[in-house]
Amino acid sequence: MEKYSVLMSVYAKEKPEYLKDSIQSILQQTEQPSEFILVKDGLLTAELDQVINIFTIQYPSLFLIVSLEKNQGIATALNEGLKQCHYELVARMDSDDIAVPDRCKWQLEIFSAQDVDIVGGIAAEFESNPKQIISYRKLPEKQEEILSFARRRNPFNHSCVMFRKSAVLAVGGYHFFRFFEDYDLWVRMLRNGAKGYNLPKVLVHMRVGNGLYHRRGGLQYVIIMVKFRWYLFHKRFTNFLDFLVCTLGQTCVCFMPEWARKLFYKKMLRNSNSDPL
């Protein structure tokens, strides 16, 4: 199969055990990566550096560490890492999630069989134990469905996408748009003619918790969300009805008590069945 790079960024607040499990899940892929680009977004703790050092000593020819002097956020970190990727296909991975063993093999098979630029899949969400899945984030499979879905919701699970480097660079890479860096990238790529596909398979076990639901509430999030929704409307990716429905709906959710917001995500925006299909 075609060679591919893995792209991950990590910052000081990550837990060492999460980073270790995440990296290990990539090293255990049935179709091994040809390189692993790990961006240190600012100074890390000694414990995180120790985890990274263990892997780089074990796999000196696989890992390339990119060190940023200051924490600059995920958009800058991933752009810097993308510059170092030598291969056209790049697998994104978050520093606290766990990839399933066949994740990259399945994605490479799609790139081999179809004319696509982004391949994602289902994210199985868990809180503390990866074996205790609480919900699934399943997304539309084919291009036309993805385009329609993207008008109101993020069409790809960022932590498990594999994309063509050239298609990302063609639209200028990641832009700073707090909370929406990946959604913004997908929209610009789709508007530029990029083709997407979401596998009807679980590709990653995604760590969620109260921190996630806390970040998606409050006035600050609402202000940024409205700006992003207006940007989509201004670029004519969405219509005014999309803008109204999304801004009003998300504003209501943002001002819910955190326990209610968590329940809403699980019951209304996720598939909580044992079988995600």
C-alpha positions in Angstrom: 0.0 0.0 0.0 1.0 3.6 -0.4 3.3 5.0 2.3 1.8 7.5 4.8 2.8 10.0 7.5 1.2 10.3 11.0 0.7 13.9 12.3 0.2 14.6 16.0 0.6 17.6 18.2 0.8 17.6 22.0 1.0 20.4 24.6 1.8 20.6 28.3 -1.6 19.9 29.7 -1.8 16.4 28.1 -1.5 13.4 30.5 1.5 11.2 29.8 -0.4 8.0 30.0 -2.9 9.2 27.4 0.0 10.2 25.0 1.6 6.8 25.5 -1.5 4.9 24.7 -2.2 7.1 21.7 1.2 6.7 20.2 1.2 2.9 20.9 -2.1 2.5 19.0 -0.4 3.9 15.9 2.6 1.7 16.3 0.3 -1.3 16.5 -1.4 -0.6 13.2 -1.6 -3.5 10.8 -0.4 -1.2 8.1 2.6 0.6 9.6 3.3 4.3 9.0 6.5 5.3 7.3 7.1 8.3 9.6 5.6 9.8 12.7 5.7 13.6 12.9 5.1 14.7 16.5 4.9 18.5 17.2 5.6 19.7 20.7 3.4 22.8 20.9 5.5 24.7 23.5 7.5 23.4 26.4 6.2 20.1 27.8 6.4 18.6 31.3 9.2 16.3 32.1 6.8 13.4 32.2 5.6 14.0 28.6 9.1 14.5 27.4 10.0 11.2 29.0 7.2 9.4 27.1 8.4 10.9 23.8 12.0 10.0 24.5 11.2 6.4 25.1 9.5 6.1 21.7 12.2 8.0 19.8 14.9 5.8 21.3 13.0 2.7 20.3 12.1 3.9 16.9 14.8 6.5 15.9 14.1 6.3 12.1 10.4 6.6 12.5 9.9 9.7 14.7 10.6 13.3 13.8 10.0 15.7 16.6 9.1 19.3 15.8 9.6 21.6 18.8 7.9 25.0 19.1 9.2 27.4 21.7 5.8 28.6 22.8 2.3 27.1 22.8 0.7 28.5 19.6 -2.4 26.4 19.3 -3.4 23.4 17.1 -3.6 25.2 13.8 0.0 26.5 13.9 1.3 23.3 15.4 -0.3 21.1 12.7 0.8 23.4 9.9 4.4 23.2 11.2 4.2 19.5 11.3 2.6 19.2 7.9 5.7 20.9 6.4 7.8 18.0 7.7 5.5 15.3 6.2 7.3 13.6 3.3 4.4 11.6 2.1 1.2 12.6 0.2 -1.1 10.7 2.6 -1.2 12.0 6.2 -3.1 10.4 9.1 -4.1 12.8 11.8 -4.1 11.5 15.4 -4.9 13.3 18.6 -2.6 12.8 21.6 -5.3 11.3 23.9 -7.3 9.0 21.5 -6.7 5.4 20.6 -6.8 4.2 17.0 -8.2 0.7 16.2 -5.6 -1.7 14.7 -6.9 -1.7 11.2 -7.7 2.1 11.0 -5.0 3.1 8.6 -5.2 -0.1 6.5 -8.9 0.6 5.8 -8.2 4.2 4.9 -5.4 3.3 2.6 -7.7 0.8 0.8 -10.2 3.6 0.1 -7.5 5.9 -1.2 -6.4 3.1 -3.5 -9.9 2.3 -4.7 -11.5 5.8 -5.0 -10.6 9.3 -6.1 -10.8 11.0 -2.7 -8.9 13.6 -0.7 -10.2 13.1 2.9 -11.2 9.8 4.4 -12.7 9.7 7.9 -14.8 7.3 9.9 -16.8 6.7 13.1 -15.5 7.8 16.4 -16.4 5.7 19.4 -16.5 8.0 22.5 -15.5 7.0 26.0 -14.8 8.8 29.3 -12.2 6.8 31.2 -12.2 3.2 29.9 -11.7 2.7 26.2 -13.6 -0.5 26.4 -16.7 1.2 27.8 -18.1 3.1 24.8 -20.8 5.6 25.8 -21.7 6.9 22.3 -20.7 7.0 18.6 -20.2 9.9 16.3 -21.2 8.5 12.9 -21.1 10.8 9.9 -22.4 10.7 6.3 -20.5 8.3 4.0 -20.5 9.8 0.5 -19.6 13.1 -1.0 -23.1 14.6 -1.7 -24.3 13.6 1.8 -21.1 15.1 3.3 -21.6 18.4 1.5 -25.2 18.7 2.7 -24.2 17.7 6.3 -21.3 20.2 6.4 -23.7 23.1 6.0 -24.8 22.6 9.7 -22.3 20.2 11.3 -18.7 19.2 11.1 -18.5 16.4 8.5 -15.4 14.6 9.6 -13.9 13.4 12.9 -10.7 15.2 13.0 -8.7 12.8 15.1 -9.2 9.9 12.7 -9.0 11.5 9.2 -6.4 10.7 6.6 -6.0 13.3 3.9 -3.9 14.3 0.9 -1.3 16.8 1.9 -1.5 18.5 -1.4 -5.3 19.1 -1.0 -4.7 20.7 2.4 -1.9 22.9 1.2 -4.0 23.9 -1.8 -6.3 25.9 0.5 -3.6 27.3 2.7 -3.5 24.6 5.5 -5.1 25.1 8.9 -6.3 28.6 9.8 -6.7 29.9 13.3 -10.4 29.8 14.2 -10.6 28.7 17.8 -12.8 25.6 18.4 -13.4 25.3 14.6 -9.9 24.9 13.0 -10.7 21.5 11.5 -14.3 22.3 10.5 -13.0 25.5 8.7 -10.4 23.4 6.9 -12.9 20.9 5.6 -15.2 23.6 4.4 -12.4 25.3 2.4 -11.3 22.0 1.0 -14.8 21.0 -0.1 -15.4 24.4 -1.6 -12.1 23.9 -3.5 -13.4 20.7 -5.0 -11.9 18.2 -2.6 -13.8 14.9 -2.3 -14.5 13.1 1.0 -15.6 9.7 2.2 -16.4 8.4 5.7 -15.9 4.8 6.4 -18.9 3.1 8.1 -16.4 1.6 10.6 -15.1 2.7 14.0 -11.6 4.1 13.4 -10.8 5.6 16.7 -11.8 5.5 20.4 -12.1 9.2 21.3 -11.7 10.4 24.8 -14.5 12.7 26.0 -15.3 14.0 29.4 -16.6 17.0 31.2 -13.9 19.2 29.8 -15.3 18.7 26.3 -18.8 19.8 27.4 -17.4 22.7 29.5 -15.5 24.1 26.5 -18.7 24.0 24.4 -20.6 26.2 26.7 -20.6 29.9 27.8 -20.7 33.3 26.2 -17.2 33.1 24.8 -18.0 29.9 22.8 -21.2 31.5 21.6 -19.4 34.6 20.3 -16.9 32.5 18.4 -19.5 30.1 17.1 -21.7 33.0 15.7 -18.6 34.5 14.0 -17.9 31.1 12.4 -21.5 30.6 11.3 -21.5 34.1 9.8 -18.3 33.3 8.0 -19.8 30.2 6.4 -22.8 32.3 5.3 -20.7 35.1 4.0 -18.7 32.6 1.9 -22.0 31.3 0.6 -21.3 27.8 1.8 -24.6 28.0 3.8 -27.8 30.0 3.4 -29.5 32.3 5.9 -31.8 29.5 7.2 -28.7 27.4 8.0 -27.2 30.4 9.8 -30.3 31.0 11.9 -31.0 27.4 12.8 -27.4 26.7 13.8 -26.8 29.9 15.7 -30.0 29.8 17.6 -29.8 26.0 18.3 -26.2 26.1 19.4 -26.7 29.2 21.6 -29.5 27.4 23.5 -27.2 24.4 24.0 -24.3 26.6 25.1 -26.4 28.1 27.9 -27.7 24.9 29.2 -26.3 23.6 32.5 -23.3 21.4 31.8 -25.1 18.2 32.8 -27.9 19.0 30.4 -25.5 19.9 27.6 -23.8 16.6 28.1 -27.1 14.7 28.0 -28.1 16.6 24.8 -24.9 15.7 23.0 -25.3 12.0 23.9 -29.0 11.7 23.1 -29.4 14.1 20.2 -26.1 14.4 18.4 -24.7 10.9 18.9 -25.6 7.3 18.4 -25.7 5.6 21.8 -26.6 2.1 20.6 -24.1 -0.7 21.1 -23.9 -1.1 17.3 -22.9 2.2 15.6 -24.2 1.0 12.2 
